[in-house]
Structures are given as C-alpha cells and as structure tokens.
Amino acid sequence: MLNLEVAERRGAAISRGVGVTTQVYAERAENAEIWDIEGKRYIDFAAGIAVVNTGHRHPRVIAAVKDQLDRFTHTCHQVVPYENYVRLAERLNALVPGDFEKKTVFATTGAEAVENAVKIARAATKRSAVIAFSGGFHGRTFMGMALTGKVAPYKAGFGAMMPDVFHVPFPAELHGMTVEASLAVLDRLFKADVDPARVAAFIIEPVQGEGGFYEVPKALMIALREIADRHGILLIADEVQTGFARTGRMFAMEHYPVVADITTMAKGLGGGFPIAAVTGRADIMDAPGPGGLGGTYGGNPIGIAAGLAVLDVIADEDLCARAEQLGARLKQRLQSFKDFVPQIVDIRGPGFMNAVEFNVPGTATPDADFTNRVRLRALEKGLILLTCGVYGNVIRFLSPITIQDHIFTEALDILEDTLRDCVKGD
C-alpha cells in the first residue's frame, strides 16, 4: 500500500473540508517518531498539535487505558457515574492556577470545553457578550468560530456567526500593535459597541496557537484582570494548546501574576485519547442547573484513565523542566541559523512552545511561500513541521516533550539542512 493510493481514496471518500498538512499515512508511532505505511520514518514535531506532549504511546498511558478497557468503556457519567471521573476532577481542581475553591466538568474536545466555558460564564453573570482577540483560535463549532479571530479557513463560507461576540486586536509589536493600542481599542469598544455591564467574559489564549505562538504580554493580562474585576466580567484562559507542561509550567497562566476565573483544556490532557475539561471558581461552575452541562461522551472513562496517567507522567518525569531545557536548546539553535537565513525576523515562545517567523528579507512583508517551502522540504527529509500565524509565515515546534536527546539533535540537524536548502532555492 502506498501513500498516494490512500490519498486518492481519501479524496474520493472524505469531505475536502477536512484538510491535511501532509499526505503521509501513519502505520505506527513511538514517542517522537512516526512510520508511514511505506515504512518511512519521520520525526514528529507536531505531536498531533500539542496532544501527545507525553509522546506517542507512552507506556504508562497505554497501561492505564488497557486496564480501563478490561473494566468498562462507557456508561455515560450522567447515568452511571464512576470514581476516576471524580478523581481527575479533584486533581485538576488542585492544579489549575487560583487560590480558591474550584470545580470541573469534562467534555470531549477543546471546542466543547470553550462552548461550555461560555455557557457557564453567561449563566453565572446573567450577561451574553464575550470579547475575544484577533488571531485567537477557539474551535470550529459556531461559538468557537465566532470567537476565533481569523476568517480563512475557519469562518469562510459558513454564514452568520454567533451574536454578541466582539474582537480586540491582539498586541504583537512585530506587526505594529502595542498593549496600549490594544487596550485603547477595548476602551473604544466599551464606548461605541457594547456596554461592559453586558459582557460576560474575556477569552484569551496565554500563548496564541494557530495565531502564531505570540505570548500575551504580562501588561495585557494584568490589565484584563483589572478591567474584568472592575466591571464584573469573567476571565477565561483557553489553555487547550498551552496546557500540560508545554510552556514549562503545567498551565501557561502560571507565568502571570494574575489568574483566570475559568480555564479550558484538552489536547495534552489525554495523551492521544479524547478528553477535555473546564475548571473554574466553584460558585461560577455551579451556576448552570443540573442537566445544563454534560454530554454522552463527556468524561469517557478511557479518556479519564489516560488523563490521570498523563498527570502522573508529567510529575514523575518532570516534564515542565524538560520543556524548558528543550525550548532553550531549540531557540539557541534557531538563533545560530540567523547567520545564514535572512528571512528570520523573530524567534519566540515559552518552554517548548516555540516558533520562528519569516519575512521577505529586508522588508516587513510576511513570507508565507518561504515558510511553506521549509515545511515541505523538511517533510521530504523526514521531519514533520506545522505552520501557523494569521499570515501563514510562522513555523511552530511542538515535538513531544519526552523526545530523546539524540532524536532531538537529529531533528535540529534536519532543520538546519532544510533551511540551507530553502535559502539557496533548492
């Protein structure tokens, strides 16, 4: 069986709306390596978009899932509940930043977590409006699309978005937007478009994912917290991509001197199995009435078992410290590439959530073509990379945090060779 053959079958069988980054069809995977159906090996610097932070098929995660499979696979927690759902909620309540009583609800995907966070915020505040940021990504459901600050490909062609959603420019000084300018737009929004007394919540990613791996400046996060407190608005931290050791902390909000009222999470929590969660202040989380939250598969026992094992692995293998070490090595190597890659304009990201941004040399023009050539050339050499950013000119690095040192070094060597080829035009 060849990748091309399956790609042709896929084109005939699957909606084109489900895009793919590669035409590499996986056969098996282990930690930071994937082998395709033709037997070719790849180093995975995507990790299922920050899902397998603990690596593909971590033995402890697999063992926990197998043990749960031998017990039961589904009862629906709302019908016949189970203890490990409660246990994972207790652990998340203790881990999520904030020195206050917390409660948790489980869902299946990050988009569902965001939807539930908005529902909870509206129920708690008796308000409807939500303010998000340009470049942010919050899912592909209708509320997720409305909150997402990027039209193509997420909103294009899907008609009217959910009402009472407003956007403020995200401060990225590389693109001419300062914290002060962003806050000035928010102030004008309150004066011209929406009374702050009608706003239920701000929602923000501590590090933008699809938007380009820009960190929220501390000044902005502090200001949002102050504005939220002044007007009775809740602060939602979307930690779907940033959570679970990726930024060098269990949660990216630990980098800030303020905390969120509600935190959404998914991806890295399940180590490859579907599980999502919303954790927040107990009184806020209790605002919806019984039956207002939940779902048939929310908190499926398989995902719950995986989540408990993931938390154990992060703690026992000190993956937060490991993320800091890997990120430092990566950024140091990327800095050395600037000597021969004039397209590099920025290298950034906390922990092991890192990115490099490319412009046309000597200009402020984003170079999406060069970025895509780097991605494709790296794939030819056996390294899977992802692009992101509003302009498509950012490569993000999301390898499993458990990647072995020698494979990490091999990947960086491939990246260097790739960049040299692309600069020469090969």
JOGINOR-V371064 format. One record per backbone hydrogen bond with DSSP energy under -0.5 kcal/mol. CO is the residue of the C=O (numbers start at 0). NH is the residue of the N-H. Records with the same first field share a line. If there is no record, write none. Layout:
BEGIN
CO = NH + NH
END
This chain:
BEGIN
1 = 5
2 = 6
3 = 7
4 = 8
5 = 9
6 = 10
7 = 11
8 = 12
9 = 13
14 = 17
16 = 18
22 = 24
23 = 25
24 = 36
27 = 34
29 = 32
30 = 55
31 = 43
32 = 29
33 = 41
34 = 26 + 27
35 = 38
39 = 35
41 = 33 + 43
42 = 44 + 383
43 = 399
44 = 397
45 = 48 + 49
46 = 50 + 51
50 = 52 + 270
51 = 54
52 = 400 + 401
54 = 57
55 = 30
57 = 60 + 61
58 = 62
59 = 63
60 = 64
61 = 65
62 = 66
63 = 67
64 = 68
65 = 69
67 = 70 + 71
72 = 301
75 = 78 + 79
81 = 84 + 85
82 = 86
83 = 87
84 = 88
85 = 89
86 = 90
87 = 91
88 = 92
89 = 93
90 = 94
91 = 95
97 = 99
100 = 281
102 = 279
104 = 277
106 = 275 + 298
108 = 112
109 = 113
110 = 114
111 = 115
112 = 116
113 = 117
114 = 118
115 = 119
116 = 120
117 = 121
118 = 122
119 = 123
120 = 124
121 = 125 + 126
128 = 199 + 200
129 = 131 + 165
130 = 202
131 = 167
132 = 135
135 = 148
140 = 144
141 = 145 + 161
142 = 146
143 = 137 + 147
148 = 134
150 = 154 + 155
154 = 157
163 = 129
165 = 131
167 = 133
169 = 171
171 = 174 + 176
172 = 175
175 = 177
177 = 181
178 = 182
179 = 183
180 = 184
181 = 185
182 = 186
183 = 187
184 = 188
185 = 189
186 = 190
187 = 191
188 = 192 + 193
194 = 197
195 = 198
197 = 127 + 128 + 199
199 = 233
200 = 130
201 = 235
203 = 205 + 237
205 = 215
207 = 212
208 = 211 + 212
209 = 388
210 = 389
213 = 207
214 = 216
216 = 219 + 220
217 = 221
218 = 222
219 = 223
220 = 224
221 = 225
222 = 226
223 = 227
224 = 228
225 = 229
226 = 230
227 = 231 + 232
233 = 201 + 235
234 = 236 + 260 + 261
235 = 203 + 237
236 = 238 + 263
238 = 242
239 = 267
241 = 246
242 = 245
244 = 247
245 = 351
248 = 244 + 246
249 = 243
250 = 253
251 = 254
252 = 255
260 = 280
261 = 236
262 = 278
263 = 238
264 = 276
265 = 268
266 = 269 + 271
269 = 272
275 = 106
276 = 264
277 = 104
278 = 262
279 = 102
280 = 284
281 = 285
283 = 286
288 = 291
294 = 297
296 = 299
299 = 303
300 = 304
301 = 305
302 = 306
303 = 307
304 = 308
305 = 309
306 = 310
307 = 311
308 = 312
309 = 313
310 = 314
311 = 315
312 = 316
313 = 318
314 = 317
317 = 321
318 = 322
319 = 323
320 = 324
321 = 325
322 = 326
323 = 327
324 = 328
325 = 329
326 = 330
327 = 331
328 = 332
329 = 333
330 = 334
331 = 335
332 = 336
333 = 336 + 337
334 = 337
335 = 338
336 = 339 + 340
339 = 341
340 = 343
342 = 358
345 = 356
347 = 354
349 = 352
351 = 353
353 = 396
354 = 347
355 = 394
356 = 344 + 345
357 = 366
359 = 362
363 = 365
364 = 359
365 = 367
366 = 370
367 = 371
368 = 372
369 = 373
370 = 374
371 = 375
372 = 376
373 = 377
374 = 378
375 = 379
376 = 380
377 = 382
378 = 381
381 = 42
382 = 384
383 = 44
385 = 395
387 = 393
388 = 391
392 = 357
393 = 387 + 395
394 = 355
395 = 385 + 397
396 = 353
399 = 402
403 = 407
404 = 408
405 = 409
406 = 410
407 = 411
408 = 412
409 = 413
410 = 414
411 = 415
412 = 416
413 = 417
414 = 418
415 = 419
416 = 420
417 = 421
418 = 422
419 = 423
420 = 424 + 425
END
